[in-house]
Amino acid sequence: MTQVGWMAGLSLTGWLVATALLGRTVSGDVLLGMLGPLVIACGTWLLMERTYRRNPQQLTAVMVGAFAGKLAFFAAYVLVALRAAVVQPATFVASFTAYFIGLYAIEALYLKRLLAGERPT
């Protein structure tokens, strides 16, 4: 399974577990809290891996550019989710925070392995 597949699989499993434990009433809030971090983490990983394979010297520049884009995206995403969507703020923020931290921890481990010359699995 690819790195993106692992991130998506773990995220979906977490969502299913949260839905089973907390009930369907918060399922949508948890899902929205998961989707933004998951989409961006997967996209960023694909971009970083492709850049590293093609031209490792460009990786830092790509990561800096991606960071700036992520700042803007996440600010807009959270604002829209809290203002326009029908979500429970506490549940959404808890889910968003948990997925954000978890997915970027996974991404950091993959990056460490990539830079060490290993193929992350």
C-alpha positions in Angstrom: 0.0 0.0 0.0 1.3 3.5 -0.8 1.9 6.2 1.8 -1.3 8.0 0.6 -3.2 4.8 0.9 -2.0 4.3 4.5 -2.9 7.9 5.5 -6.3 7.6 3.9 -6.9 4.1 5.4 -5.9 5.2 8.9 -8.0 8.4 8.7 -11.1 6.5 7.5 -10.6 3.9 10.2 -10.4 6.7 12.8 -13.5 8.2 11.5 -15.4 4.9 11.6 -14.2 4.3 15.2 -15.2 7.8 16.2 -18.6 7.4 14.7 -19.1 4.0 16.4 -18.0 5.5 19.8 -19.5 8.9 19.7 -22.6 8.3 17.5 -23.8 9.4 14.2 -24.7 12.8 15.4 -21.0 13.9 15.3 -20.0 11.8 12.3 -20.2 14.7 9.9 -18.3 17.0 12.2 -15.5 14.4 12.6 -15.5 13.8 8.8 -15.2 17.5 8.0 -12.4 17.7 10.6 -10.6 14.9 8.9 -11.0 15.8 5.2 -9.0 19.0 5.1 -5.9 17.7 6.8 -6.2 14.4 4.9 -6.4 16.0 1.4 -3.6 18.4 2.1 -1.3 15.8 3.7 -1.8 13.4 0.8 -1.3 16.1 -1.8 1.8 17.5 0.0 3.2 14.0 0.3 2.7 13.2 -3.4 4.3 16.5 -4.3 7.3 16.1 -2.0 7.9 12.5 -3.1 7.7 13.4 -6.8 10.0 16.4 -6.3 12.6 14.4 -4.4 12.6 11.6 -7.1 13.1 14.2 -9.9 15.3 16.8 -8.3 16.2 16.4 -4.6 17.7 19.9 -4.4 14.3 21.4 -5.1 12.6 19.7 -2.2 13.1 22.5 0.3 11.8 25.2 -2.0 8.8 23.1 -2.8 8.1 22.5 0.9 8.4 26.2 1.7 5.9 27.0 -1.1 3.6 24.2 0.1 3.7 25.6 3.6 2.5 29.0 2.5 -0.3 27.4 0.5 -1.3 25.3 3.5 -1.5 28.3 5.8 -3.9 30.0 3.5 -5.9 26.8 2.8 -6.3 25.8 6.5 -7.3 29.3 7.5 -10.0 29.4 4.9 -11.1 25.8 5.5 -11.6 26.3 9.3 -13.3 29.6 8.8 -15.8 28.2 6.3 -16.4 25.0 8.3 -17.1 27.0 11.5 -19.1 29.8 9.9 -20.9 28.3 6.9 -21.2 24.6 7.6 -23.5 23.1 10.2 -20.9 21.6 12.6 -20.5 21.5 16.3 -17.4 23.7 16.8 -15.9 21.6 19.6 -16.2 18.3 17.8 -14.9 19.8 14.5 -11.9 21.5 16.1 -11.0 18.4 18.2 -11.2 16.2 15.0 -9.3 18.7 12.9 -6.6 19.0 15.5 -6.2 15.3 16.0 -6.1 14.5 12.3 -3.8 17.5 11.5 -1.2 16.4 14.2 -1.5 12.7 13.4 -1.2 13.0 9.6 1.7 15.4 9.8 3.5 13.1 12.2 3.1 10.3 9.7 4.2 12.6 6.9 7.3 13.6 9.0 8.2 9.9 9.4 7.8 9.2 5.7 10.0 12.2 4.9 12.7 11.1 7.3 12.7 7.7 5.6 12.7 9.3 2.1 15.7 11.5 3.0 17.5 8.5 4.4 17.3 6.8 1.1 14.6 4.3 2.1 11.4 3.8 0.3 8.6 4.6 2.8 6.1 1.8 3.0 
